[in-house]
């Protein structure tokens, strides 16, 4: 991570038509702007997370733009986080994408930087999830890019614009890598889950960004990750109509509790997976203590 004061710098890179800009639009709920024209050169956009400014650098993927900005260290200097977007439907361009990725890695090494990297295996659309060709492409891509990124911290996510939660999860995991408090928050969630005897506990902000998670098994975590953005959207619409709510509870295998939580005048949501239907009493009893414990962590999440 670059050692300088905020704002953070996040770079989005990938070949043309890989879907970089569309991902940013989906994350901002700008669905009417999907299928944008190709990014020209380098485009920058600033937004805030928990009041902290973050600058996204969206790099044009066409060959002429890649050649131009790869000649200038400024494009990649002081990068805190890299998102590399790969179109997993187009295996014919894996070679070009791999070469481009290697050039970026070489630039980071030249700058003596090792930012964390999130690789989005993108366009893993719902109707192609069981497609043998796509599954093969994903496995090949994972092998190739892990080999090319030795010495760097890398996570890979299968993403699609048709399921926003896949993008939210990838982006959230990237943001957590910018925080020195992320592990502390996860520890608090683990203790909270233990007191509730719950399998999974997640903390989201009102944009459904995941700031902390504890889980004892993959199945309950997957269930919570899939439904939490939809519950957050539903809660947001209810609030915009001037109606308040405190908790939703739905049965999905076990019981999923979606609980409103105010921390320092900011709205957050707790997602809790438990096999007992009467979990609400335990949640309400422990919630004030939990909110107090995480308040300072949230306020200084990126400090």
C-alpha positions in Angstrom: 0.0 0.0 0.0 1.3 3.4 -0.9 2.5 5.4 2.1 0.8 8.8 1.7 -2.2 10.5 3.0 -5.8 10.1 1.7 -7.3 10.1 -0.8 -6.7 6.5 -1.8 -5.9 5.7 -5.4 -7.7 2.7 -7.0 -6.7 1.8 -10.6 -9.2 -0.1 -12.9 -7.4 -1.8 -15.8 -8.2 -4.3 -18.5 -8.5 -4.6 -22.2 -11.1 -2.7 -24.1 -14.6 -4.2 -23.9 -13.7 -6.1 -20.7 -16.4 -4.2 -18.8 -14.3 -1.8 -16.5 -16.5 1.3 -16.9 -19.8 -0.7 -16.7 -18.6 -2.2 -13.4 -18.2 1.3 -12.0 -21.6 2.4 -13.2 -23.3 -0.6 -11.6 -21.5 0.1 -8.3 -23.0 3.6 -8.5 -26.4 2.3 -9.5 -26.1 4.2 -12.9 -27.8 1.4 -14.8 -29.0 3.7 -17.6 -25.4 4.3 -18.5 -24.4 0.7 -19.1 -22.8 -0.2 -22.5 -20.7 3.0 -22.5 -18.3 4.0 -25.3 -14.7 2.9 -24.9 -12.8 4.8 -22.2 -10.5 7.4 -23.8 -7.1 7.6 -22.2 -7.4 7.9 -18.4 -10.6 9.0 -16.7 -10.8 9.8 -13.0 -13.7 9.9 -10.6 -13.8 10.7 -6.9 -16.3 9.3 -4.4 -16.5 8.8 -0.6 -16.6 5.7 1.5 -17.3 6.4 5.2 -16.4 10.0 4.5 -13.0 9.1 3.1 -12.2 10.2 -0.4 -11.2 7.6 -3.0 -10.1 8.3 -6.6 -10.8 5.7 -9.2 -8.5 5.8 -12.3 -10.3 4.1 -15.2 -7.7 3.3 -17.8 -8.6 3.0 -21.4 -8.0 -0.5 -22.7 -7.3 0.1 -26.3 -3.8 -0.6 -27.5 -3.0 3.0 -28.3 -3.9 4.2 -24.8 -2.1 1.3 -23.1 1.1 2.2 -25.0 0.8 5.8 -24.0 0.1 5.6 -20.3 2.5 2.6 -19.7 5.3 5.0 -20.7 4.5 7.3 -17.7 5.1 6.2 -14.1 2.5 8.7 -12.9 -0.3 6.5 -14.1 0.6 3.7 -11.6 2.6 5.6 -8.9 1.1 5.6 -5.5 -1.5 3.0 -6.4 -3.2 1.7 -3.3 -5.3 -1.0 -5.0 -5.5 -2.5 -8.5 -8.6 -4.0 -10.1 -7.8 -5.9 -13.2 -10.8 -6.9 -15.3 -10.7 -9.9 -17.6 -13.5 -10.9 -20.0 -13.7 -14.6 -19.3 -16.0 -15.2 -22.3 -13.2 -14.3 -24.8 -10.3 -16.8 -24.3 -8.8 -15.6 -27.6 -7.7 -12.4 -25.8 -6.2 -14.0 -22.7 -2.8 -13.7 -24.2 -3.1 -10.0 -24.7 -4.6 -9.5 -21.3 -1.9 -11.5 -19.7 0.8 -9.4 -21.5 -0.9 -6.2 -20.4 -1.1 -7.5 -16.8 2.6 -8.3 -16.8 3.5 -4.8 -18.0 1.6 -3.4 -15.1 3.3 -5.7 -12.7 6.7 -4.7 -14.2 5.8 -1.1 -13.6 4.9 -1.7 -10.0 8.2 -3.5 -9.5 10.0 -0.6 -11.1 8.2 1.8 -8.7 9.0 -0.6 -5.8 5.3 -1.0 -5.0 3.2 -4.1 -4.2 -0.4 -2.9 -4.0 -3.1 -5.6 -3.4 -4.7 -6.8 -6.6 -8.3 -7.8 -7.2 -8.8 -9.7 -10.5 -12.4 -9.8 -11.7 -13.1 -12.8 -13.9 -15.8 -10.8 -15.5 -18.9 -11.5 -17.6 -19.5 -14.7 -15.6 -23.1 -14.2 -16.4 -25.9 -16.3 -14.7 -26.9 -18.2 -17.8 -23.3 -19.2 -18.4 -22.5 -20.4 -14.9 -22.6 -24.1 -15.8 -21.2 -23.7 -19.3 -18.2 -26.0 -19.7 -16.4 -23.6 -21.9 -16.7 -20.7 -19.4 -15.8 -23.0 -16.5 -12.7 -24.1 -18.5 -11.8 -20.4 -19.2 -12.1 -19.5 -15.6 -9.7 -22.3 -14.5 -7.2 -21.3 -17.2 -7.4 -17.7 -16.3 -6.8 -18.4 -12.6 -3.7 -20.5 -13.4 -2.3 -17.9 -15.8 -2.8 -14.9 -13.6 -1.7 -16.5 -10.4 1.6 -17.4 -12.1 2.0 -13.8 -13.4 1.3 -12.2 -10.1 3.9 -13.9 -7.8 5.0 -11.6 -5.1 1.7 -9.8 -5.0 -1.4 -10.3 -2.8 -4.1 -11.3 -5.2 -7.7 -12.3 -4.9 -10.0 -13.4 -7.8 -13.7 -13.0 -8.1 -16.2 -14.2 -10.7 -18.3 -11.1 -11.5 -21.2 -10.0 -13.7 -23.2 -6.8 -14.1 -26.4 -8.9 -14.0 -25.8 -9.7 -10.3 -24.6 -6.6 -8.5 -23.7 -8.5 -5.4 -20.8 -10.2 -7.2 -19.3 -6.7 -8.0 -20.1 -5.4 -4.5 -18.3 -8.3 -2.9 -15.2 -7.9 -5.0 -15.1 -4.1 -4.5 -15.7 -4.5 -0.7 -12.9 -7.0 -0.4 -10.6 -4.6 -2.2 -11.6 -1.7 0.1 -11.0 -3.9 3.2 -7.4 -4.2 2.1 -7.0 -0.5 2.4 -8.0 -0.6 6.1 -5.6 -1.3 9.0 -8.8 -1.9 11.1 -10.3 -4.6 8.9 -9.1 -7.6 10.9 -10.1 -5.9 14.2 -13.6 -5.4 12.9 -13.7 -9.1 11.8 -12.6 -10.1 15.3 -15.5 -8.1 16.8 -17.9 -9.8 14.4 -16.5 -13.2 15.4 -17.1 -12.5 19.1 -20.6 -11.2 18.3 -21.4 -14.3 16.3 -20.1 -16.5 19.1 -22.3 -14.8 21.7 -25.3 -15.3 19.4 -24.3 -18.8 18.4 -24.7 -17.8 14.8 -23.0 -19.2 11.7 -22.5 -16.0 9.8 -22.5 -12.3 10.7 -21.8 -9.5 8.2 -21.7 -5.7 8.5 -22.7 -3.6 5.5 -23.1 0.1 4.9 -26.2 1.6 3.3 -24.7 1.0 -0.2 -24.4 -2.7 0.6 -20.6 -2.5 0.8 -19.3 -5.3 3.0 -17.0 -3.9 5.8 -16.7 -7.0 8.0 -17.6 -10.7 8.0 -17.3 -13.8 10.1 -18.5 -17.2 9.1 -18.1 -20.7 10.2 -19.2 -22.3 6.9 -19.3 -21.4 3.2 -23.0 -22.2 2.7 -24.4 -19.7 5.2 -21.9 -17.1 4.0 -22.9 -17.5 0.4 -26.6 -17.2 1.3 -26.0 -14.0 3.2 -23.8 -12.5 0.4 -26.4 -13.3 -2.2 -29.5 -11.8 -0.4 -27.9 -9.0 1.5 -27.7 -6.4 -1.4 -31.4 -7.1 -2.2 -32.4 -6.6 1.4 -30.3 -3.4 1.6 -32.0 -2.1 -1.5 -35.4 -2.9 -0.1 -34.6 -1.2 3.2 -33.3 1.9 1.3 -36.6 2.2 -0.6 -38.7 1.8 2.5 -36.7 4.6 4.2 -37.1 6.9 1.2 -40.8 6.5 1.5 -40.5 8.0 5.0 -41.1 4.7 6.8 -38.7 3.3 9.3 -37.8 -0.3 10.0 -35.7 -2.1 12.5 -35.5 -5.7 11.4 -36.4 -8.2 8.7 -36.3 -12.0 9.2 -36.5 -14.6 6.5 -36.1 -18.3 6.3 -33.5 -19.5 3.8 -32.5 -22.9 5.1 -31.8 -21.4 8.5 -33.0 -17.9 9.6 -31.5 -14.7 8.1 -31.9 -11.6 10.2 -31.4 -8.2 8.6 -31.0 -5.6 11.3 -30.7 -1.8 11.0 -27.9 -0.3 13.0 -26.9 3.3 13.5 -23.2 4.1 14.2 -22.2 7.7 14.5 -25.1 9.0 12.5 -24.4 6.5 9.7 -26.7 3.7 8.7 -25.4 0.2 8.6 -27.0 -3.2 8.3 -26.2 -6.5 10.2 -26.8 -9.7 8.4 -27.0 -12.7 10.8 -27.5 -16.4 9.9 -28.8 -18.6 12.6 -30.7 -21.9 12.8 -32.9 -20.7 15.6 -36.1 -18.7 14.9 -35.9 -16.9 18.3 -32.6 -15.3 17.6 -34.0 -11.7 17.6 -34.1 -11.5 21.4 -30.4 -12.3 21.6 -29.6 -9.8 18.9 -31.5 -7.0 20.6 -29.9 -7.8 24.0 -26.3 -7.7 22.6 -26.7 -5.0 20.0 -25.9 -1.9 22.2 -22.6 -3.5 23.4 -21.7 -4.5 19.8 -22.4 -1.0 18.5 -20.2 0.6 21.1 -17.4 -1.8 20.4 -17.3 -1.1 16.7 -18.1 2.6 16.7 -14.4 3.7 17.0 -13.3 1.1 14.5 -15.8 2.4 11.9 -14.8 6.1 12.5 -11.1 5.3 11.9 -11.6 2.4 9.4 -9.1 3.9 6.9 -6.7 5.5 9.3 
